[in-house]
């Protein structure tokens, strides 16, 4: 059964064709003119369009063109009593799936619709596969340079091949969905759907239908079957974002799904088996919510099999240059936009309460409003978060460590900051000098130098190449 939108200015023929289509099992929405049909398609796209070719006002050819442009996967069958070879050729050139001449034969109409729907299914399936491949390629590696994110990436690599449930925590905008997509992309389920649902964005009275689906007639307004997010993610991965916002009733139903691997479709007669990996994400403290009785403890333990905490951007300033480069390529793909060292230093000193999302928005705004191809500190918008206090910037130590590592680090840092000159000092020169001294301190051993500087080895190798240090 498919949802068919029919357009014909002849009321009697429209009625006959509607009856014929409904008789073979399709839902039909009929319109007497092209304008109202296009408005209906815009608000709720059908699975197939059948349109008369010769109509006053907006004719069938124009309907065909607009549908093909806006919804290329929707097949359009052109139907007319004035069929000519020229009309057929023009309609096919404009993207029509098929051309039928009135009076139509019912068996020919049935076969044509079945073939058109099969073509649509293949188009959507191919597009879905291309989207998944693209997402797999993009999400396979998280951009990072900091030790904190290196630990996150290492954990992802170890648990991605499993089907373990993962609870991803972190502040808003820190990259929880990116972590979820990377878990999916590196899993055996990567070629299957990744479906994300924001539990805070959907009204509570609609959430059950959104998650578990409903059948036609289950409640007022349920005019057709609707698969829930669990069904949409079948054999793939489902991310339940902002999981703390689930109502107590839905927490109970979600717990049952996790325990039985079945969903109860609203209005359905029996449970539906599912094969879905579940990931959950939140910026709330679920342990506090459990203690306060706002979140079920048994559901929390079901979700918290593997916890991953994404640190806020202010705790991983080393990631900012790499992220900034990615955003520059995204927002200025065909233009070589540079950033001054002073700007990069300013970016690394900000607190970024909006985390990576705020950094991305700042980059986009600066790229769009720039007056030249070089971005400087003066281009920073006034809404960007203020700098961190200098004591929290965390300049790496270049002195030896004796006794308590924390106190040694703090004293070495204070000593280093105390040697800063009053006049200008390029950050690039400072970074290069620190790396040179650290290498010398460890006899040129790159692994020990990277550990000493608290950065991954590949980041050190990148810096060595960048500064021309052999």
C-alpha positions in Angstrom: 0.0 0.0 0.0 1.3 3.4 -1.0 0.2 7.0 -0.5 -0.7 8.3 -3.9 -1.3 12.0 -4.8 -3.7 12.3 -7.8 -4.1 15.5 -9.9 -6.8 15.8 -12.5 -9.1 18.7 -13.3 -11.9 16.3 -14.5 -14.0 15.5 -11.4 -15.6 12.4 -12.8 -12.3 10.9 -14.0 -10.7 11.9 -10.7 -13.4 10.0 -8.8 -13.1 6.9 -11.0 -9.3 6.8 -10.7 -9.5 7.3 -7.0 -11.8 4.4 -6.6 -9.6 2.2 -8.8 -6.5 3.1 -6.8 -8.2 2.5 -3.5 -9.5 -0.8 -4.8 -5.9 -2.1 -5.3 -5.0 -1.0 -1.8 -3.5 2.5 -2.0 -4.3 5.7 0.0 -5.3 8.4 -2.4 -5.2 12.2 -1.9 -7.0 13.8 -4.9 -6.7 17.4 -6.2 -8.4 19.2 -9.0 -5.6 21.6 -9.9 -1.8 21.8 -9.9 -1.4 24.6 -7.4 -3.2 22.8 -4.5 -1.4 19.6 -5.4 2.0 21.2 -5.1 1.0 22.8 -1.8 0.0 19.4 -0.4 3.3 17.8 -1.7 5.3 20.5 0.0 3.6 19.9 3.4 3.5 16.1 3.2 5.3 14.4 0.3 3.5 11.3 -1.1 5.2 8.2 -2.3 4.0 8.6 -5.9 2.3 11.3 -8.0 -0.2 10.7 -10.8 -1.0 13.8 -12.7 -3.1 14.8 -15.7 -1.0 16.5 -18.3 -3.5 19.0 -19.8 -5.0 21.2 -17.1 -5.8 24.9 -16.9 -3.5 27.1 -14.9 -0.6 25.0 -13.5 -0.5 22.1 -16.0 0.8 18.6 -15.4 4.2 19.4 -17.0 4.9 22.1 -14.5 3.8 19.9 -11.7 6.2 17.2 -13.0 9.1 19.7 -13.2 8.6 21.0 -9.7 8.1 17.6 -8.1 11.2 16.2 -9.9 13.3 19.2 -8.7 12.2 19.2 -5.1 11.7 15.4 -4.6 13.7 13.5 -7.2 12.9 10.1 -5.5 9.1 10.6 -6.0 8.0 8.9 -9.2 5.6 10.9 -11.4 3.2 9.1 -13.8 1.7 11.4 -16.4 -1.9 10.6 -17.5 -3.7 12.3 -20.4 -6.4 11.9 -23.0 -4.4 13.8 -25.5 -1.3 11.6 -25.7 1.2 12.2 -28.5 4.7 11.1 -29.0 5.9 14.6 -28.5 4.1 14.9 -25.2 5.5 11.6 -24.0 9.1 12.5 -25.0 8.9 15.9 -23.3 7.4 14.3 -20.1 10.2 11.7 -20.0 12.8 14.4 -20.5 11.4 16.3 -17.6 11.8 13.3 -15.3 8.4 11.4 -15.6 8.6 7.8 -14.6 6.0 6.7 -17.1 3.4 8.0 -19.5 -0.2 6.5 -19.7 -2.9 7.4 -22.2 -6.6 7.6 -21.2 -8.6 5.5 -21.2 -6.1 3.6 -19.1 -6.2 -0.2 -18.5 -6.4 -1.1 -14.8 -3.9 -3.9 -15.0 -1.4 -1.6 -16.8 -2.0 1.1 -14.1 -1.4 -1.5 -11.3 1.9 -2.8 -12.9 3.1 0.7 -13.6 2.6 1.8 -10.0 4.2 -1.3 -8.6 7.3 -0.8 -10.8 7.5 2.9 -9.9 7.3 2.2 -6.2 10.1 -0.5 -6.6 12.3 2.1 -8.4 11.6 4.6 -5.6 12.6 2.0 -3.0 15.9 1.3 -4.8 16.6 5.0 -5.1 16.0 5.6 -1.4 18.0 2.5 -0.5 21.0 3.6 -2.6 20.8 7.2 -1.2 20.7 5.8 2.3 23.8 3.6 1.7 25.7 6.6 0.2 24.8 8.7 3.2 26.0 6.0 5.6 29.2 5.6 3.7 29.8 9.3 3.8 29.0 9.4 7.5 31.3 6.4 8.1 34.2 8.2 6.3 33.6 11.5 8.2 33.0 10.0 11.7 35.7 7.4 11.6 38.2 9.8 13.3 37.5 12.4 16.0 39.6 15.6 15.5 41.7 15.9 18.6 45.2 16.7 19.9 44.7 16.7 23.7 45.5 13.8 26.0 42.0 14.0 27.4 40.4 13.3 24.0 43.0 10.8 23.2 41.7 8.7 26.1 38.2 9.1 24.8 39.2 8.0 21.3 41.1 5.0 22.7 38.0 3.9 24.7 35.9 4.3 21.6 38.2 2.0 19.6 38.0 -0.7 22.2 34.2 -0.7 22.7 32.9 0.2 19.2 33.1 -3.4 17.9 30.9 -4.6 20.7 27.1 -4.2 21.2 27.5 -2.9 24.7 25.2 -0.1 25.8 27.1 3.2 26.2 26.2 6.3 28.3 27.8 9.4 26.9 28.0 12.4 29.3 29.3 15.9 28.8 28.3 19.5 28.7 26.0 20.8 25.9 28.0 21.3 22.7 31.0 19.2 23.8 30.6 16.6 21.0 28.5 13.8 22.5 26.7 13.1 19.2 30.0 13.0 17.4 31.2 10.3 19.8 28.0 8.4 19.2 28.4 8.6 15.4 32.0 7.4 15.7 31.0 4.5 17.9 28.5 3.5 15.1 31.0 4.1 12.3 33.6 1.9 13.9 31.2 -0.9 14.7 30.0 -3.9 12.7 26.7 -2.0 12.3 28.2 0.9 10.3 26.4 0.1 7.1 23.0 0.1 8.9 21.0 3.1 10.0 22.2 5.6 12.7 19.1 7.2 14.2 19.3 10.0 16.8 16.3 11.2 18.8 16.4 14.2 21.1 14.2 13.3 24.1 14.0 17.0 25.2 12.7 18.2 21.8 9.6 16.0 21.5 6.4 16.7 23.5 5.9 14.0 26.2 2.5 13.0 24.8 4.1 12.2 21.4 7.3 10.6 22.7 5.9 7.0 23.0 4.7 7.1 19.4 8.0 8.6 18.3 10.1 5.9 20.0 7.9 2.8 19.5 5.6 3.7 16.5 1.9 3.2 16.0 -0.5 1.5 13.6 -3.2 3.2 11.6 -6.2 3.9 13.8 -4.4 3.5 17.1 -5.6 7.0 18.2 -7.2 10.1 16.7 -4.9 11.4 14.0 -3.1 8.1 13.3 -4.1 8.0 9.6 -1.3 5.6 8.6 1.2 3.2 10.1 4.3 5.0 11.5 7.5 3.1 12.4 9.1 4.3 15.6 12.8 5.2 16.1 13.6 1.7 17.2 12.2 0.2 14.0 13.9 2.8 11.9 17.3 1.9 13.6 16.7 -1.9 13.0 20.1 -3.6 12.8 21.8 -0.3 13.4 22.3 2.2 16.3 19.9 4.3 18.2 21.1 7.4 20.1 18.7 8.6 22.8 20.0 12.1 23.4 19.0 14.1 26.5 17.9 10.8 28.1 17.4 12.5 31.5 14.3 14.2 30.0 12.3 11.0 29.6 9.1 10.8 31.7 8.9 8.1 34.4 6.4 6.2 32.3 8.7 6.1 29.3 11.6 5.2 31.5 9.7 2.1 32.5 8.9 1.2 28.9 12.4 1.8 27.7 13.8 -0.5 30.5 11.5 -3.2 29.3 12.7 -2.8 25.7 16.3 -3.1 26.8 15.5 -6.2 28.8 13.4 -8.0 26.3 14.7 -6.6 23.0 11.1 -6.1 21.9 8.9 -3.0 21.4 5.2 -2.6 21.9 3.9 -0.7 19.0 0.9 1.5 19.9 -2.2 -0.3 18.7 -0.3 -3.4 17.8 -1.4 -6.9 18.8 2.0 -8.4 19.6 5.5 -7.2 20.5 8.0 -6.5 17.7 11.5 -8.0 18.0 14.3 -5.5 17.5 18.1 -5.8 16.9 19.4 -2.3 17.8 22.4 -1.1 19.7 21.3 1.6 22.1 23.5 4.6 23.0 22.3 7.3 25.5 23.6 10.8 26.0 23.0 13.5 28.6 24.4 16.7 30.0 22.8 16.0 33.3 24.2 14.1 36.3 22.1 11.0 36.2 23.5 9.7 39.5 22.1 12.8 41.2 18.8 12.3 39.3 18.7 8.7 40.6 19.3 9.8 44.2 16.5 12.4 43.9 14.1 9.9 42.4 13.8 11.6 39.0 15.5 8.7 37.1 15.1 5.0 37.6 18.1 3.3 39.1 17.6 0.1 37.2 17.4 2.0 33.9 20.5 3.9 34.8 22.5 0.7 35.4 21.2 -0.7 32.1 22.4 2.3 30.2 25.7 2.9 32.1 27.3 -0.4 31.0 30.2 1.6 29.4 30.4 5.3 30.5 32.2 7.8 28.2 32.7 11.3 29.5 33.4 14.0 26.9 35.5 16.8 28.6 34.5 20.4 28.0 36.6 22.4 25.5 38.1 24.5 28.2 39.8 21.4 29.6 41.3 20.5 26.2 42.6 23.7 24.7 45.1 21.7 22.6 42.2 20.5 20.5 41.3 24.1 19.4 43.8 24.6 16.6 42.9 21.3 14.9 39.2 21.9 15.3 39.6 25.5 14.0 41.3 24.2 10.9 38.5 21.8 10.3 35.9 24.6 10.7 37.8 26.9 8.4 37.8 24.3 5.6 34.1 23.7 6.2 33.0 27.3 6.2 35.5 28.6 3.5 36.0 25.5 1.4 37.2 27.3 -1.7 39.0 30.2 -0.1 42.4 30.1 1.7 41.6 31.8 5.0 44.4 32.2 7.5 44.4 32.8 11.2 47.1 34.9 13.0 49.1 33.3 15.9 47.6 36.0 18.2 44.1 34.8 17.3 44.9 31.2 17.9 46.4 32.2 21.3 43.2 34.1 22.1 41.0 31.2 21.1 43.0 28.8 23.3 42.6 31.1 26.3 38.8 31.4 26.1 36.5 29.4 28.4 34.0 28.4 25.7 30.9 27.7 27.8 29.2 26.5 24.6 32.1 24.2 23.9 32.8 22.9 20.3 29.5 24.2 19.1 30.3 27.7 20.2 33.8 27.5 18.6 32.2 26.4 15.3 29.6 29.2 15.4 32.4 31.7 16.1 34.4 30.5 13.2 31.5 30.6 10.8 30.6 34.2 11.9 34.2 35.4 11.5 34.5 33.8 8.1 31.3 35.4 6.9 32.0 38.8 8.3 35.8 38.9 7.5 37.2 41.9 5.7 40.3 40.0 4.4 41.6 36.4 4.1 43.5 36.7 7.4 41.5 36.4 10.6 42.9 38.3 13.6 42.1 38.7 17.3 40.3 41.9 16.4 37.8 39.9 14.4 36.6 38.0 17.5 32.9 38.8 18.1 32.1 40.5 21.4 29.8 37.6 22.5 32.7 35.2 22.7 33.4 34.0 26.3 36.1 35.9 28.2 39.7 34.6 28.6 40.6 32.1 31.3 42.7 33.4 34.2 46.4 33.1 33.2 47.0 30.5 36.0 44.7 28.1 34.3 46.2 28.3 30.8 48.5 25.4 31.6 51.9 26.1 29.9 53.9 22.9 29.9 56.9 22.7 32.2 60.4 22.5 30.9 62.0 21.8 34.2 62.8 18.4 35.8 60.1 16.9 38.1 61.0 16.0 41.7 58.8 15.0 44.5 55.1 15.6 44.2 54.3 15.9 40.5 51.4 18.4 40.9 53.3 20.8 43.1 56.4 20.5 40.9 54.3 21.2 37.8 52.7 24.2 39.4 56.1 25.6 40.6 57.7 25.0 37.2 54.8 26.7 35.5 55.1 29.7 37.8 58.8 29.9 37.2 58.3 29.8 33.4 55.6 32.5 33.4 57.8 34.6 35.6 60.4 34.7 32.8 58.1 36.1 30.2 59.4 39.4 28.7 57.4 42.6 28.8 57.4 43.1 25.1 55.8 40.9 22.5 56.5 37.2 22.4 55.2 35.1 19.5 53.4 31.9 20.7 54.9 29.9 17.9 58.5 30.7 19.1 57.6 29.7 22.7 56.1 26.4 21.6 59.0 25.6 19.4 61.5 26.4 22.2 59.6 24.2 24.6 59.7 21.3 22.2 63.4 21.7 21.5 64.2 21.8 25.2 62.0 18.8 26.0 63.7 16.8 23.2 67.1 17.7 24.4 66.1 16.8 28.0 65.1 13.3 26.8 68.0 12.7 24.5 65.9 13.0 21.3 63.5 10.2 22.4 60.2 11.2 20.9 58.0 8.9 22.8 59.3 10.1 26.2 59.2 13.7 25.0 55.5 13.3 24.0 54.7 11.7 27.4 56.6 14.5 29.2 54.7 17.2 27.3 51.4 15.3 27.9 50.4 15.1 24.3 50.0 12.1 22.0 53.0 11.0 20.0 51.4 11.8 16.6 50.8 15.3 17.8 54.4 15.7 18.7 55.4 14.4 15.3 53.1 16.9 13.6 54.6 19.8 15.7 58.2 18.6 14.7 57.3 18.7 11.1 55.5 22.0 11.5 58.4 23.7 13.1 61.1 22.0 11.0 62.7 20.3 14.0 64.8 17.3 13.0 
